[in-house]
């Protein structure tokens, strides 16, 4: 069985060669004769020697690991983004440390410090506060940082989605479907994406000449439980003011709302059309397949990891200087609306909305 306690010296002694010869077998096998190489390899196998890659890379000054600090590991959106990160990292010969801040600034700071202590090559982070991410970085850190699902200004590379456009897509679809009373369900408003999605929805509603038809139902978090709670509030509204459609800030909230409507025997979509955001895998698999604004989750992660690899390569090149050898890029993707049964009302019900 492989053992971390077996050293290069142990292998050298067992094979009857110098430590330098063992090092050559491990790193430059073409420099060692076939007979000697076979003897060293046999000793490695017999002793169960495992090389310390971390120490080797630190001595060389080039780690082969990157960190990805996600905002909420319980959200399938970030799981899909992480898969894109891992795929691009693997293609670049890198390993990924995955950490979860769980929407906590303190945990974010602690994990960033831990990652930098581990001498990672670079860090991908979805920050709790995009404007304050630099305050979470340990002083004097020169490790590249790429923002994921956030904009980075001029200080960092970033990969994000135009959420105002996404909110407008949902709003235009619902108003064109004949809905005059529309609810926005999501929060907290301190989350930039929530603000942007609401802004886009508001733009669409105002463009349709129906500013008074928008109801905002804030939630404390973007979770299924909060969606269910919002469903109770919506169901309790007077029939004359109750929205006939709801646009949710993400799919988890939308799925919770759908669950509560089902429990209360409020028909979806005939009594309430529901549109989510993200288009996670569970959206299409819901009891009533969920209409959703799709984000390119996998591509967001892959692009972010590629930007990080580009920046670290530039900084490690001869003469590489932060700010001179690399130009930060801000990649912004456009989402798309995926229409499913949760928002397609029967012709009779659609006519009643006019």
Buried (B, 14 or more C-beta within 10 A) or exposed (E): EEEEEBBBEBBBBBBEBEEEBBBBBBEEEEEBEEEBBEBBBEBBEEBEBEBEEEEBBEEEEEBBBBBBBBBBBEBBBBBBBBBBBBBBBEEBEBBBBBBBBEBEBEBBBBBBBBBBEEBBBBBBBBBBBBEEBEEBBEEEBEBBBBBBBBBBEEEBBBBBBBBBBBBBBBBBBBBEBBBBBBBBBBBBEEBBBBBBBBBBBBBBBBEBEBEEBBBEBBBEBBBBBBBBBBBEBBBEBEEEEBBBBBBBBBBBBBBBBBBBBBEEEBEBBBBBBBBBBBBBEBBEEBEBBBBBBBBBBBBBBBBBBBBBBBBBBBBEEEEBEEEEBBEBBBBEBEBBBBEBBBBBBEEEBBEEBE
